[in-house]
């Protein structure tokens, strides 16, 4: 029993910072999860503060895809969180069992994860430890993000001289190199998780944390389709966007990545979404300690060749390279010269010493590899991109481990629209292995002639406009005896006129030859339908009938009036009559004939006046339908004036 309230029933999971138990809240009689910090860490005020911050941060989110926090407290050396219990498994369990997932399943998991992170990002928080272990999948199919233990406010993210937290396999390059983590670090981790779901394996492998960290810093993210042939290129682009080494190239936050994910899903057909790619890697099944939260020396993040820095034997990560880690940052020496490297017990005491020693040995033996690493190994060359499409150029840069600084668009009379005119730095120029390149892409000629599109179908006409460098503009329709229905009659501006490229060109489409609508009111439904169909029109009969002067069963109203002009194939709706509406006849006897006539006409009747003795009296003495009786609307009532 913890804190006199929570009865611990079973252990669920063990992490590097805490253990999670299934428990029962004896006050409210509900099952929940207890996350209890390891007693050794509970003595560290920084970790306790972070632990409590998780409770406050997650409690503020209140998002359906975030594991809720109910309570926080401490008893003796036990600091704990009382959390929502999710009966199910983690994404790591799914990957261990199934390996690579179908694209639809991967996106079905990624989207709620991004929704949860998007809520956190918009609320001002960064998770900083996204990985499959922190994605819970309930037995009911719900997906929830857990373990906001490394969360911190976005506006509090600064470079630290102490440590960096995160799991080695999912750390963004800027976390490794500078110790900074903003919303884009979560985006990077989600890109790695997506890669792992699509391929069943992590993108960068290695036997030590140093090798994996080096790969994240200096190697581009491989395309999932390279590991699993047949995956759609949209999935490759989604992973590449999320895992760009330059954080400025990534989406700003999880909301931006979610938008890209939804766009990518929409571009995939059912076969691509449900594909079971051949050759998918089975997920590695390591011990239960895999991907735990642990502490790693920051020194392993320094950008050297993986083999150059052996992991110290005392490192807590020597038994696993996939745990959430605190990376201890080295002190910086600004002005003083670097001391000579010292060898202690067969091991160098610092990285620079090792490089200096290796370089010296290589020079002594006349081998240039060490000099190559120092002078060239950190650099590459800008690949040839001129004349390639923008997408192809970006993929080639990504494959070379380079990013895209920005894309400038310029007019060109010689380079086709959408192709690369030049790059900065230029082709073959020396550039750092994780640098970025500016692409100058052609907008085509500054002016171009509006193409001749008359008679073309709409979609083909739009394609021709785009090829010519114009943007399809508004569309309108009009009748044409010469142009087929749906085809282009003319453009605005007209064909042959020169305009700046990117100008919008309006399209006027043909409605076909006009059809003169026949009058069918008063006809039977069958006769009216035949007449309209003979004219080339479609017919719809309204489900509701109305009272009208027409006999019951006859057409009372047609939606397009007689002699109106419609296009062939347009529809006319017919409303059928229920017959005239019964109307109560007013009393008009004793009134003047003119007043009586007005009263009856106002009630909806036609009136006939019978003046047998017109010169003797104008007072109504009788009416053909008695007052108070009902007669069909529109029927005729005769009134008689008084005689002698």
N, C-alpha and C positions, 0 to 999 in steps of 0.2 A: 504494500500500500504506500503510495507516494503522496506526501503532503496531506495525509489524512483524507484523501478524496479519490485518488486514481488507483484502481486495482490493476496491477500489471498481470496480463494473462500469458503473453508469448512474445518472444523476440522476432521481429520482422526482418530487420536488416542492420548491418553494421557498416558505418562509414569511417572516414579518417578523423572526423571531428565529433561524431555523435552516434548513438545507437537508437534505433527506432523500435518501439514495442507496441503491440496491440493491447489496449487497456479498456477499462470500463469506468466511466464517470459515475461514481456511486450516488452522487447527488441528483443528477438528471437521468440516470439509468440509460446511458447511451454508450455505444462503442466508439472509441476514438483511437488516434495514434499518438503515442508519447515519444517525442524526440528528446533524448537526454544527452547532454554534452558529456564527453568523457571527463571523468574527475580530474585527470591531469591537466586538461585545458581549462577547467573551471577556475583554476588558480590564476589564469592569465586574464587580467582585467580587459584587455583588448578583445579577446575572443568572447568573453561574456557580454561585452557591449555589442559586439556584432550579432551575437545570438539573440539578444533582446531586440536589436534593431530589426531582425527578421520578423519577429512577432508583430511589431508595430507597423512595419512596411506592408506585410501581407494582409494584416487586418484592415488596412486602409484600402486595399485593392478591391475586395469584394467582387471578384470576377468568376463566372461559372467555370472557367478553365484554369483557375488557380486553387491549389489546395488551401482551404481556409484554416485560419488559426483561431482557436477558441480562448486560449488562456496561456499565461506565461508565469513561471514561478520558480522557486528554489527551495530545496530542503537539504540542509547540511552542504555536502559537496556536490549535490545533484542539482544542476540547472536544467530546466526542461521547458518544452513547448507542448501544449495540448492542441492537437491538430485534427482535422477531418480525416476519417479513416476511409481509404479507397480499397475496396475488395477487388483484387485483380492482380496485375503484374506490371513490371516496368517495360519500357521499350527495349532495354538491354535483354530482358528475358525473351522477348519476341525475336530479337535478332539472333540470340544464341540458338533458339529452336528452329527458326525458319531461314536464317541467312538473309539474302536479298529479298526485298518486298516488291510486289507489283507497284508500278508508278501510282495507281489510284490509291492503294493503301498508304503509300508513303506520303502522298499529298493530303490524304484524309487525316493523317496524324500531324503533319507539319502545320496545317492551317489553324487548328485550335491552339497549338503551341504558340504560333505567331500572334494569335489574337490575345492570348494571355500576356505575352511579353509586350505586345503593343500597348495594352492597358498599363502595364508597369512603366513603360517608357514615357507614355503620355502623362503619367502621374509623377514622373520625375525620378524613376528608379532604374538601375541597371542590375540584371541578375548576376552576371559575371561567372556563372558556372553551369552553362547549358550543356547537357550531355544526355545520352539515352537513359542513364540511371535516374535522372530527375524528371523523366516523362512517365507519368503513371497512366495506365490504361485500365479502366474499371471493367468489371464483368458485364456491365451494361453498355460498354462501348465508349463511355465518356473518356476524354483525354484531358489530363490535368498536369500543370507544371508544379513541381515541388521544389523544396530546398532552396529558398531564397536566403540561405545562411550567409552568402557572400554579397548580398544586395547592398548597394550604397546609393546615395542621392547623386543624380546626374551632375548637379552643379558643384558637388564635392569631389569630382574625379580630378585628381592632379597626379603629376609624376611623384612617385614615392622613392625615398632613399632607403626604405626599410625592406619591403617585400611586395611581391605580386602574388595574387591568389588566383587559382584556376586549375583545371585539369589539363595536363600537358597536351593531350591529343586534340584539344579544342581551343587552345589559346590563340588569340589573334596576334599577328606580328607585332603590333604596337604594344600589346601587353608584355610580350617577351622582351622587346628592345628598350621600351621606355617606361614600362610599369604603369601605363595608362589604360583605362577601360571606360569607354562610354557606350552608348546604345549600339554603335557599330560593332563593338566586340561581341555582343550577343548575336548580332546578325551573322558575323563570321562563324560563330559556333553553330548556329542553326544550319548554315551552309554545309559544315562538316557533318552534322547529324544527317542532313538530307543525303549527302554522298554515301554515308554509311548505310542508310536505309535502302538506297538504290543498288548498291553493290555488295552489301554484306561485309564490307571490310573498311577499315579506316584508310584515309588517303595517304598518310605518311606512316611508314613503319620504322622500327628501330629497336635495338636491344637496350638502349639507354635513353634517358630523357634528353641528353645533349643532342643525340642524333635526330630525335623527333623535333625538338625546338629549332635546330638548324634547318631542317626541311621546311618548317613553317616560315622561317625568315627568308630563305633563299630559293625555294623551289615553288613554282606555280602549282596551284591546285589542279590535279589531273582531272580530265573530263570523265564522268561516270561511264560514258559509252566506250571509253578505252578499256575499262575493266569488264563491262557487260555490253558487248556489241548488240546493236538493235535498239538501244534506248533512244528516245526522240531527242533531236538537237535542242529543243526548247528546255529540256531538263538539264542538258549540259550548260546552256546559257544561264539558267537559274542558279545553278551551283557556282558558276564563274562569277556572276554578279555579287552573290552573297560573300564569296571568299576572296575577293580581290585583295591583294596584299596592301595596296594603297587604300586606307579607310575612306578617303574622299570619293573613291569610285563606287563604293558600296551604297546600298540604300541607307538613308539617314537613320532609320530605326526599323523595328519589326513591322510597323504599319506599312512602311514602304515596301518591305520584302513580301508582306502578305499580298499587297497589290500585284507585285510581279508574279507571285505564285498563282494567284487567281487568273491572271492573264495567260500564264503558261498552261494552266489546266484547260482553259477555254480553247487553246490552240491545238489540243490533243484530241484525236478521235477515240472512239471506244476501244478500238483494237490496240492503240498505243497505250491507253490507260490500263488495260487489263493484260498487257503482254507479260508473259513469264519468260524473261530473257534467258537464253542459253548461256552456260558458262559463268553464272553468277557465283561469286566467292561465298563460301559458307562463313558465317561469322565465327570469329575465334571464341573458344569457350575456355576462358581462363579461370583461375581460382576466384573465390568470393571476394578477394581483396582487390580485384580489378577496378580501376577508376575510382578508388576511394579518395576522400579529402585528406591530403597529407602535406608535408612541408618539404620543399626542394630548395637547395641553395640557389640564389639568384645568379651565381657565377656561371651556371650551366647555360644561361641564356645568351651569353656573349657570342658574337658572330664569328665562330671559328669552325674549321672542319670538324666533323663529328669525331673522328678518330683522335683528334689532337687533345681532347680534354677527357680523360678518364673520370668517371663518376667516383667521388671519394667513397671509400668503403663505409664510412660512418653515415653516408646519406640515407635518410629514411626511405628514399625511393629506390634503393638498389634492388629491392625485391619486386618492383613493379614500375612500369613507365606510364601508366595510364591513370594516375590518381589526381584528384584535385590537390593542387600544390601551392605552397607559399614559397616564392622564389626570392631568396635573400640577395639584395642588391649590394654590389661592392662599393667601397668608398672611392671617390674620385680624387685624383691628384692633378692640380691645375698647373702650377708653375714649376715645381721641382722636377729635376731630371729623373727618369725611371731608373731605379736601382738595378744592378746586375742580377740576373736570375740566379736563384739558389736551388740546389738540388738537395732534398732532404729525404733520406730513406729511399732513394731511387725514384722519388716523385718530385716534380716541379712544384714550387710553392705558389706560382701564379701563371696566368695564361700568357702574358707577354714574355715571361721568361721562357716558357716552352717554345713559343714561336721563334724567339731569338736564338735559342739553342738549336732548334731544327734548322733554321736558316744558316747558322754558322756551320753546322755539320755538313749541310748540302754544299755550301760554298767550298769547304775544305776538300770534299770529294769531287768537286767539279760538276755537281748536279744542279740544274737550274730549276727544279720543281718548286723548291721553297721560294725562290725569287718570283717565279710565276704566280704562286699563290698570293704573295704580298702585293705584287704590282698589278697582276691581271686576274687572279682567281676570284676577286670580288667584283669583277667587271664582266660585261658582255658587250655585244655589238648590236646596234639597231638593225633588225632584219629588213630585207627589201620588201617594201609594201606598196610602192608606187604602181598605180594601175589596178590595184586590187579593190574589191568592194569594201565598204566600211566594216561590215560584219566580219569578213574574212581577215581584214587587217587586225581587228581587235582580237580575234581568236589566235592569230599568229603571234601577236604580242604576248598574250596570256601564256601560250605555249613556251615562249622564250623567257617566262618569268618576269615580264614587264607589264606595267599598267598603262592606262590611257589618262594623260593629264587633262586633256580637253579635246574637243573636236571643233575646229574652225571650218566654216563653209565659205568658199569663194567661187566666183564665176570663172569659167574657163572655156575657151573656144576650142581647145584641143583634147581635153580629158572628159570622158563621158560622165554624165551626171551620176553621183553616188560613188565614184571611184576616187582613190587617194591621189592627190596632186603632189604632195610632199610631206615630209615629217620633220619635226624638230625635237631632238637632234636628227641630223640627216642620216640617210642609209649608210650603214657601216660605221657610224660614229661610236666611240667608246662610251659606255654608260654603265652605271652601277647595276648589279644584278637584280635589284628590286626597284629600279627607277621607273619613271613614267615618260611617255612620249606624247607629244601633241600631234594629232592628225589633221592635215588640211585636206578637206574633201570637196570635190567639185559639185557646184550647183548647176553645172552645164553652162551654155552660153548665157551672157547677160540678157540678151533678147532672143526671142525665137518666134517663128510664125505659128499662129494658131492652126492646127492641122484640120484637114477636111474630114469631117465626121458624118456627113449627111448619109442617112440610111443605115447607120451602124446601130447595133443593140446597145443599151445603156452601159452595161459593164465593160464591153469592149471599148466603147468611146472613152470611158473613164481611164482605162489602161493606156490608151493612145495619148490622152492628155498628160498623164504622168510621165510617159516616156519622153514626151516633148518638153517636159520641165514645168508644166502647168498643174494647177490644182483644180480638180472637179468642183464646180460651184453649184449654185441652186439649180433645181430642175423645175420646169413648168410644162404644161401640156396645152395643145390646141388641135383643132380638127385639120385633117389633111386628106385630100383625095388621092394624093400621089405617093405618100410615104406610109409604109406599113405601120400598123399600130404598135407603139412601144419603141420605135426607132427614132433616131435623131433627125429633126427637121432642119435645124440650124443651131449655131452657137452664137454667144454674145460675150466677147467680140467675135465678129464673123471670121470665117476661115481665111487664111492668108494675111491677116493683120498681124503686125509685129508688136509684141508686148514683152515686158520683163518676165523672165521665168519666175515661177512661184505665184504668178497672177492667177486668180480664180476665174475660170471660164464657165459661164452659165450654159445649160443645155435645155433646148426646147424639144420636147418629145411629141410624137404624133399620137393623137387619140383615134386615128383612122378616119374614114369618111363619115360624115354626120348621118345620123338616122332620124327621120321625121317621125315623131311619136304619134301613132293613131289614137283617136278618141274612142274609148271603150266603155265609158260610164253608161249604165243602163243595159249593157250586154250581159249575157250569162257569163259565168266564169270560164267555161270551156271556150266560148266564142272569143272572149277577150284574150285569153291565153294564146289561142291560135293566131290572132291578128298581131299580137306583139311579137311572137316568135317568128312569124313570117317576115317581120320587119328587122329581124336580127337582134332582138332584145331578149334578155332573160326575164322570167316572171316569178315573183314571189307573192303568195297570198297571205295577208296578215291574219294572225290567229283570232283576233277579236273582230266581231261584226259591229256595225253601227246602225242606228236609225237614220233613215234618209227618205226623201220622196220617192226613191226607186223601189220597185217591188222587191219583196224578200227574195234573196238568192241572186239578185242582180248586182253588178258592180256599182258601188256607191261612190268610191273615190279612187283615182289613180295618182300615184306619187309624182309622176311627170305629166304635166298638162298636155292636152292635145296640141300638136304642132311644135312641141318643144324639141330641141336638137340634143340627141345623146350619141355616144359612141357605140359602135357595134359591140355587143357583149355586155353593155351596161344593163343594170337590173331595174325593173319597174315593179313596185309593190301595189297590189290590188287589195282594196278593202271592200268586203261584201256587205250588202244592205240587209238589215233585219226587217225592212219595211218602214213605213212612216211611224213616227212617234205618236201615241194617242194623246190628245190634248182635250182638256175640259172646255166646253163651249161656254163663253160668257153670256149673260143676259143682256140683250140689246133692245128689247121691246120697250116702247115709250120714248126712245131716243130719236134724235134727228137722224135721218138716213146717213148723212155724211159722218156723224160721230159714231154710229153703229158700225159703219164700214171700217173706220180706223181701228176700233176696238177689236174687231174680228181679225183684221189683217195683222195686228200686233200679236194676237194669240197664235198666228201661224196658218190662218185659213185664207182661202180665196173667197171673194164675196161677189154675189150677183144680186142686184137690186131690181125688184119687180114693182114698178110704179103703175098700177092699174089706173089710177086717177091722179096724174101728176099735178094737176092744177088745183086740187082740193086740199091736199095735206102732204107734208114731208115727214110725218112721224111714223116710226116703225110700228106696225101693228102685229107682225108675226115673223118667226124665223124658222127655217126648214128643219133645224136640229134644235131640240129643246135646250134651254139653259140648264147647265149642270151635267148634261150628257157628254160622253166622250166621242170624238171623231178623229180620224187620222189627220195628222199634220199635213197641210197642203191641200186638203180636200176643200170642195166648194160648198159654202152655205148661202142659201137664198134668203133675203129679207124682203118683207112686203110692207108697203106704206099704206096708211089709212085711206079708206074711201069715204063715200057719203054715209 
